[in-house]
Amino acid sequence: MSISVICNEKNFKHLTSKRKPEIVVISDIHLGTFGAHAKELLEYLESIQPKKLVLNGDIIDIWQFRKSYFPKSHLEVIKKIIDLSTTGTEVIYITGNHDEFLRKFSDTQLGDLTITNKLVLELDGKKAWFFHGDVFDVGIHKAKWIAKLGGWGYDVLILINRLLNQILVKMRRNKYSLSKKIKNSVKNAGKFISAFEKTVSDLAIENGYKYVICGHIHQPKIVRKTNKKGTCLYLNSGDWVENLSALEYEDKKWNITYYHQLQKQPEKGLLAAITVIK
């Protein structure tokens, strides 16, 4: 059951105390598109006060940006991120392909908000490599206009899917993901994801990174990767279009947290998190 059923947005803050994970990683929000779940993301951000917030690319979707569509809820997400940066949270904005215009401002710092193309941190003696992931997407670099056209089609598909789910909910039936159905039916999609994970993991191992953290492919995952040269933990933060997911690091552990698993626990103020791997 989602939090929207349990309590409304107005009293959400009062029912939960803020958790304080060491690091939170969010990617692929795609603000400025119909698919962005800004209200749900805002609820999640209201529930946390991390030491570091890593925005791992495609936060504002410049590819699909239109002056006629940038709702108040999308602006509120930006405002909340700025508020976090002024109240003790270090915010690191890693650029992605949909917000690549920011790459010209790489290594710019405004107070506790930094814009960069990649990030390396040391977590409990282990090196962690953060980047968006589009650099390993050959299709984007070879034919960017096709990728942009595909992004527009994806946005339309998400809008249609949202209308479909409104009808299904009224009929008291389960929601349905058209995009996931299409992805699962395309054999090359699975091959691309596997190749992507292998490429970034092999490169991380070669460079001595124990964690490699990315986004881009909208597939939340934590999995141990091993080759002849060593091992690393591959992590993907997923997205806030389909999966509504984030990565959290606390007590030397990584978690994938999903919005739909937010639970009303006022006495503890906890989020339900899954896939805990050391």
Backbone torsions as a table, in degrees:
resi	resn	phi	psi	omega
1	MET	NA	132.6	-177.2
2	SER	-83.1	162.2	-177.3
3	ILE	-64.5	-26.5	-179.3
4	SER	-64.6	-22.9	178.1
5	VAL	-85.5	-35.6	-174.3
6	ILE	-77.3	-44.0	-178.3
7	CYS	-149.9	157.5	-179.5
8	ASN	-89.2	169.5	-175.1
9	GLU	-62.2	-31.2	-175.4
10	LYS	-64.5	-42.4	-176.0
11	ASN	-100.8	8.4	-178.8
12	PHE	-59.8	-43.5	-177.9
13	LYS	-62.0	-34.8	-175.5
14	HIS	-77.3	-24.3	-177.6
15	LEU	-85.8	-18.3	-177.0
16	THR	-128.9	140.9	173.3
17	SER	-90.7	153.5	-176.4
18	LYS	-71.7	130.1	172.0
19	ARG	-84.6	156.7	-175.4
20	LYS	-129.8	67.5	176.1
21	PRO	-66.3	156.9	-179.6
22	GLU	-67.4	-45.7	-178.5
23	ILE	-137.2	138.7	171.0
24	VAL	-124.5	132.1	178.9
25	VAL	-118.2	124.2	178.5
26	ILE	-128.8	138.6	177.4
27	SER	-142.5	166.9	171.3
28	ASP	53.0	55.1	175.6
29	ILE	-80.7	-38.2	178.7
30	HIS	58.6	50.0	174.0
31	LEU	-60.6	140.4	-177.2
32	GLY	96.8	4.2	176.4
33	THR	-122.2	162.6	179.9
34	PHE	-66.4	-25.8	-175.3
35	GLY	-79.6	-15.6	-176.6
36	ALA	-67.0	133.3	177.4
37	HIS	-101.3	72.3	-173.4
38	ALA	-67.0	-41.2	-177.9
39	LYS	-63.8	-42.0	179.3
40	GLU	-66.6	-40.5	178.5
41	LEU	-64.3	-39.6	179.4
42	LEU	-62.0	-40.5	176.6
43	GLU	-59.7	-43.4	179.5
44	TYR	-63.7	-46.2	-179.9
45	LEU	-63.7	-32.2	178.1
46	GLU	-67.8	-20.6	-175.0
47	SER	-90.4	-5.5	-174.6
48	ILE	-128.7	158.3	171.7
49	GLN	-142.5	74.6	-175.7
50	PRO	-74.7	160.0	173.7
51	LYS	-69.3	-41.1	177.7
52	LYS	-130.3	136.0	172.4
53	LEU	-117.1	113.4	179.5
54	VAL	-100.1	113.9	176.5
55	LEU	-93.9	100.9	-166.7
56	ASN	-94.9	55.1	169.6
57	GLY	90.5	153.8	179.6
58	ASP	56.4	43.6	178.8
59	ILE	-79.6	-53.0	173.4
60	ILE	-106.4	125.4	-175.1
61	ASP	-89.7	93.3	-179.7
62	ILE	-73.0	-28.9	179.0
63	TRP	-58.4	-42.4	-175.8
64	GLN	-103.4	10.0	-172.9
65	PHE	-64.3	136.1	176.2
66	ARG	-139.9	137.5	-177.6
67	LYS	-61.7	-28.7	-175.7
68	SER	-78.7	-8.8	-178.0
69	TYR	-138.1	96.8	169.1
70	PHE	-154.1	82.0	-171.9
71	PRO	-61.7	164.6	178.6
72	LYS	-58.1	-37.6	-178.6
73	SER	-62.9	-32.0	177.9
74	HIS	-70.2	-40.1	176.4
75	LEU	-64.9	-36.0	180.0
76	GLU	-65.4	-33.0	176.1
77	VAL	-64.1	-45.4	178.7
78	ILE	-61.5	-43.1	179.4
79	LYS	-62.0	-41.3	-179.7
80	LYS	-64.6	-40.1	178.3
81	ILE	-62.9	-42.0	177.2
82	ILE	-64.4	-40.9	178.0
83	ASP	-59.6	-42.3	178.2
84	LEU	-61.3	-39.1	-178.6
85	SER	-69.0	-19.1	179.9
86	THR	-101.7	1.5	-178.5
87	THR	-125.3	31.7	171.7
88	GLY	107.0	-9.0	179.2
89	THR	-95.6	128.3	173.8
90	GLU	-81.0	120.0	-178.2
91	VAL	-104.9	123.7	178.5
92	ILE	-116.8	116.6	-179.0
93	TYR	-99.5	107.5	176.3
94	ILE	-93.6	126.9	-174.3
95	THR	-73.5	148.6	176.6
96	GLY	-121.4	-171.0	-179.3
97	ASN	-76.8	-32.7	-179.8
98	HIS	-77.8	-17.7	174.8
99	ASP	-122.0	36.7	-174.4
100	GLU	-65.6	-17.6	177.7
101	PHE	-59.4	-23.7	179.7
102	LEU	-76.0	-12.5	-178.3
103	ARG	-63.7	-23.5	176.3
104	LYS	-69.7	-15.7	179.3
105	PHE	-104.9	17.7	-178.2
106	SER	-55.7	140.1	-178.9
107	ASP	71.5	17.9	172.4
108	THR	-84.2	137.4	180.0
109	GLN	-127.2	129.2	176.6
110	LEU	-124.2	95.6	-175.4
111	GLY	64.1	-121.9	178.5
112	ASP	-97.0	21.1	177.0
113	LEU	-117.9	123.4	-178.2
114	THR	-121.6	138.3	173.6
115	ILE	-107.0	129.5	-178.5
116	THR	-151.6	169.4	178.8
117	ASN	-96.6	-20.6	177.7
118	LYS	-159.1	165.4	-175.8
119	LEU	-145.4	137.2	174.0
120	VAL	-124.3	125.6	178.4
121	LEU	-124.9	156.0	172.2
122	GLU	-106.4	117.7	-178.0
123	LEU	-113.6	106.9	178.9
124	ASP	52.2	45.9	176.6
125	GLY	83.5	2.5	-179.9
126	LYS	-118.1	136.9	-178.9
127	LYS	-80.9	133.0	180.0
128	ALA	-120.3	130.6	-177.0
129	TRP	-111.5	119.5	-179.8
130	PHE	-111.7	132.3	172.2
131	PHE	-161.6	163.7	-174.2
132	HIS	-71.4	-49.7	176.5
133	GLY	122.0	-12.9	-176.8
134	ASP	-67.2	-20.4	179.8
135	VAL	-60.8	-23.3	179.9
136	PHE	-99.0	8.2	178.6
137	ASP	-97.8	96.1	-175.8
138	VAL	-60.9	-36.5	-177.8
139	GLY	-59.2	-37.3	-179.3
140	ILE	-66.0	-42.1	-175.4
141	HIS	-76.4	-31.7	-178.3
142	LYS	-79.0	-35.1	-177.9
143	ALA	-145.4	78.0	-175.7
144	LYS	-63.8	-35.0	-178.3
145	TRP	-65.7	-33.3	176.9
146	ILE	-68.4	-40.8	179.1
147	ALA	-63.1	-39.8	179.7
148	LYS	-68.0	-39.0	177.4
149	LEU	-64.4	-40.1	177.0
150	GLY	-64.1	-36.0	177.6
151	GLY	-64.4	-39.5	177.7
152	TRP	-64.8	-43.6	178.9
153	GLY	-63.2	-37.9	178.4
154	TYR	-63.9	-40.0	179.8
155	ASP	-64.3	-41.2	177.6
156	VAL	-65.0	-41.6	178.9
157	LEU	-60.6	-42.0	179.2
158	ILE	-63.7	-40.0	178.8
159	LEU	-63.0	-45.4	177.7
160	ILE	-61.4	-42.1	-179.6
161	ASN	-62.9	-38.0	179.8
162	ARG	-64.9	-42.1	178.0
163	LEU	-65.1	-40.0	177.8
164	LEU	-61.2	-43.6	-178.8
165	ASN	-67.9	-31.4	175.0
166	GLN	-62.1	-40.1	177.9
167	ILE	-67.1	-44.3	-179.3
168	LEU	-61.8	-40.4	179.0
169	VAL	-63.2	-42.3	178.2
170	LYS	-63.1	-29.7	178.4
171	MET	-87.6	3.6	-179.5
172	ARG	60.0	41.1	176.8
173	ARG	-117.5	160.8	-177.5
174	ASN	-68.4	148.8	177.1
175	LYS	-68.1	158.7	-174.8
176	TYR	-134.9	137.2	179.8
177	SER	-104.9	107.7	178.2
178	LEU	-65.9	-41.8	-176.9
179	SER	-65.5	-40.9	178.4
180	LYS	-65.7	-38.1	178.9
181	LYS	-62.4	-42.9	179.6
182	ILE	-66.3	-44.6	179.8
183	LYS	-60.8	-43.2	-178.0
184	ASN	-67.4	-24.4	-178.0
185	SER	-88.0	-9.7	179.8
186	VAL	-98.5	113.5	-175.8
187	LYS	-60.7	-38.6	-176.9
188	ASN	-65.8	-24.7	179.9
189	ALA	-62.6	-45.9	178.9
190	GLY	-64.2	-38.8	178.5
191	LYS	-65.5	-39.8	179.6
192	PHE	-63.4	-45.1	-179.5
193	ILE	-62.5	-44.3	179.1
194	SER	-62.7	-42.5	179.8
195	ALA	-66.0	-39.5	178.7
196	PHE	-61.1	-49.3	-179.0
197	GLU	-61.5	-41.6	-179.2
198	LYS	-66.7	-42.7	-178.2
199	THR	-62.0	-50.3	-177.2
200	VAL	-69.8	-34.2	179.6
201	SER	-69.5	-43.7	178.8
202	ASP	-61.4	-41.0	179.7
203	LEU	-67.7	-38.1	177.8
204	ALA	-63.6	-45.1	179.5
205	ILE	-62.3	-43.1	-179.2
206	GLU	-60.8	-32.3	-177.7
207	ASN	-98.1	7.6	173.6
208	GLY	81.8	17.6	177.7
209	TYR	-87.4	134.5	179.1
210	LYS	-91.0	-20.8	175.2
211	TYR	-127.6	138.1	170.2
212	VAL	-127.8	122.5	-171.1
213	ILE	-122.4	121.8	-178.7
214	CYS	-143.2	-175.1	178.2
215	GLY	-138.7	-125.5	169.2
216	HIS	74.7	-48.3	-172.8
217	ILE	-93.2	3.2	175.7
218	HIS	58.4	37.3	-179.2
219	GLN	-129.5	90.9	-179.2
220	PRO	-62.9	132.6	-178.1
221	LYS	-164.2	147.2	167.7
222	ILE	-130.9	119.7	-177.3
223	VAL	-150.1	142.3	177.1
224	ARG	-79.5	127.0	179.2
225	LYS	-114.4	135.3	-177.9
226	THR	-136.4	139.3	170.5
227	ASN	-137.7	-169.8	-175.7
228	LYS	-65.1	-22.0	-176.3
229	LYS	-92.6	-13.7	-179.0
230	GLY	154.7	-152.0	-176.3
231	THR	-147.4	155.9	173.9
232	CYS	-154.0	165.4	176.4
233	LEU	-100.9	118.5	177.5
234	TYR	-90.0	129.3	-179.5
235	LEU	-131.7	136.3	175.5
236	ASN	-129.7	128.2	-174.9
237	SER	-78.3	-6.8	177.4
238	GLY	79.1	-127.2	-176.2
239	ASP	-166.5	172.6	175.0
240	TRP	-119.6	36.0	173.5
241	VAL	-113.8	-48.6	180.0
242	GLU	-110.5	-50.6	-171.5
243	ASN	-89.8	-24.1	-178.4
244	LEU	49.8	63.6	-171.6
245	SER	-128.6	159.4	177.6
246	ALA	-148.2	156.7	172.5
247	LEU	-100.7	140.9	175.6
248	GLU	-130.4	139.2	177.7
249	TYR	-119.4	122.3	-178.5
250	GLU	-158.2	139.4	179.7
251	ASP	54.1	41.6	176.9
252	LYS	64.5	23.8	179.6
253	LYS	-131.2	146.5	174.1
254	TRP	-103.5	139.4	176.7
255	ASN	-127.9	148.4	164.3
256	ILE	-99.4	125.3	179.1
257	THR	-114.5	129.9	179.7
258	TYR	-108.0	140.7	179.7
259	TYR	-59.3	-40.1	-174.9
260	HIS	-67.5	-9.3	177.9
261	GLN	-102.2	8.7	172.7
262	LEU	-60.2	129.8	-177.6
263	GLN	-122.1	149.2	176.9
264	LYS	-79.1	103.5	178.9
265	GLN	-135.5	69.2	-173.9
266	PRO	-59.3	-27.5	-177.6
267	GLU	-74.6	-21.5	-179.0
268	LYS	-121.1	-25.7	-179.5
269	GLY	64.1	42.2	-175.0
270	LEU	-101.2	156.6	169.2
271	LEU	-105.4	144.0	174.5
272	ALA	-77.2	122.3	-179.1
273	ALA	-122.3	146.7	-178.9
274	ILE	-128.4	173.6	178.3
275	THR	59.2	59.3	179.7
276	VAL	-86.6	119.8	180.0
277	ILE	-133.6	133.8	177.6
278	LYS	-75.8	NA	NA
